[in-house]
Amino acid sequence: MFFFKNKIDPKNLAKFPFLNKREYTSVSIKRKNRSLVGVGGGKDSIVSVELLKADKFDIEGFVVETGKKYQEVEDILRISKIKALKINRIIDEKLLNNKFPGSYNGHVPISSIYAFLGIFSAIIYDYRYVIVSNEYSSNFGNINYIGQEVNHQWSKSQEFESLLRRYSIKYLTGDIVYFSILRPFYEIRIAKIFSRYSKYFSYFSSCNSRFKISKKRSHAKWCGYCPKCVFVFNILAPFLPKNQLIKIFGKNLYDDRNLEQTFLDIFGMGKMKPFECVGTFDESLFAFLLIKERFKGSFIVDKIVRKIKSDIKIKEDVLSTHLSFNIPPQFEFIGMEKILIGGYEREGKESYKYIKDTFPRKKTSIVRSVDTSGYKDKEKLYDIVIKSPGIPRRKMSINYTTATNIFLSKIYGKNQIIGVTGSKGKSTTASMIYEILKKAEVNVKFFGNIGSPMLSGLTSIMKKDIIILELSSYQLADIKCSPNIAVVTNLFPDHMDYHGGLSEYYLAKKNIINFQNKSDIFFYNKKNNILDDWAGVSVAKSIDFSKKDTSFIETNLLGEHNAMNIKAAVSVARYLGVNNHVIRTAIASFDSLPHRMEFIGNFYGINFYDDAISTTPDSTLYAIKSLPQVETIFLGGEDRGYDFSNLEKEILRSKIKNVVLFPVSGNKLFARDNRLNVLRTESMEKAVKFAYKNTTPGNSCLLSCASPSYSLWKNFEDKGDKFKKYVFSFAKKEEKNNRKEY
């Protein structure tokens, strides 16, 4: 805007010398879980304060004064009954008295000044959040100048907010968050919410003539001629009684013939959008169309109605919510009236219960699948979705959150959180840590895919509890804070179809450390190159668990991967102060989890193992190397484009002679190799019968399919259960029949 108003080419900007090699570091500072909320004289900050109060957030006002108090702000603080932290901003008189003739003059990005003052105040006075009331409308500019968009409100935009967030994390602290609570809403929706708070109608003002720095401030709350007055009058008109609106502004602005051009400007029918904090053309015109019948006969209404073309296109989504990226999870339901639960399995049911218990007045509905033809239309009717983990985030087109984010937002900073993930071994490792801590008589709770759904135990968590979370890439893809202790067992290709590619899968996993700070811990396996790279960039303290001495431990768990799982669990336990005797006792009694290298039994001399959890080639390779006596293996399932070449080579090198191949991915395996005894089938019953007939006593049959289960089974548990069912049913015939008859 400065360049536009002074007709300066941005290419001619003065170049100032700076040091590029200097290193800067941010600091970690513990904060109380409370918020500073910027309070001005207008409707937006009133809406923010009232919404935050309604949801019982711990807030105080934040006010910046310039030389003298603003009566509107004082009235709003009094009516809202909140305390306020006030900062007096003093401007050099030389700037105000034009003592620099020939100098350029321009708009000051005042919102950015307030943002830094807010962060500074939060550091000094112990607040975690700095909340402002910038709307979605501020993201849109006024005019293009020399190929660039000029946005009078840029320092109120989401772009500025995101840049400031990154700057603060890198150079100041990641423990204070600056964001706008009203970011999902256009001004027209904020006006609709404001219309509920009649107690403020006589006191608020957004007219800039009331907030001038000079001594000549207007005595009237609304000047009645500036673009800001025109916009606010128009945007409130659909939601207030006509007489109430006129009482606020002192006159009917639609009757003022001198305002015709100003109205045309805010409707997008003039030369450009005014350089004032006004909303978009669409919302201004949409509000006007809502009132044109009610104000029929007013000069402005009758004049402009004739100018509106019958085929004019207006975005009617101005009353809907819109994407916002920086709002912390615990604030994401502020102002949201209609909530949609996306997915209604185990976690979706807990999300629904949580919302009904926490926000009983909000409209809450359920959609079981987002893949139906009518989902997108239904989604538009809601303000926010609580997305189940099985739904990829790319399928969301409105604001969404997750049960994981809700849970973390409620306990972060109150409880120590241990998060465990990995392409293989996360369930086993998390379970071992839980059993060790229980044995050590530590207050511990376990949530995740194999523990309880997170939201189900939220109300039972005590302050001293340590929380263990088993976290999948589905849950990690969109988290907004990381656990205090992050554990990553290993990393190899998986779930590419869900995330959209291998790099996206790795990025999702990496979120487990992306939001850690210097006081946090990252346990990793240095033998994995990717994890070693993560340790190099992590701000947390990184600890390589692969070097941990576990020679004092006896275990029933098989395989090198389980040896690493034990090292990870032991490393965490020792870090938390658990002694070796407790660790040894806990792990000695720890058995493999269901469907994870689970020994089913020995029948007819054959050892049967259920490793249904292995749904990638790398995972199945671990299993084969862990069981040297495998003679029969079951492979195949849903085709996700995996490369099976290394798996095929390992099988041909091993003692495996018999292979069952399930469609669809099984159709690709060993298509041109006749060295193996192969059964291609969709039937688990036929597969188990084949294993009984062809496996030599003393050897093993392994269910480890290297592919997801969904082509034939509901999930890997369903596949493993059917495997067990037929293993046991054939075993019952042991005393009556000869094995070869099968």
Order of alpha helices (4+ residues) and beta strands (2+ residues): alpha-beta-alpha-beta-alpha-beta-alpha-alpha-beta-beta-beta-alpha-beta-alpha-alpha-alpha-alpha-alpha-alpha-beta-alpha-beta-alpha-beta-beta-alpha-beta-alpha-beta-beta-alpha-beta-alpha-alpha-beta-alpha-beta-alpha-alpha-beta-beta-alpha-beta-alpha-beta-beta-alpha-beta-alpha
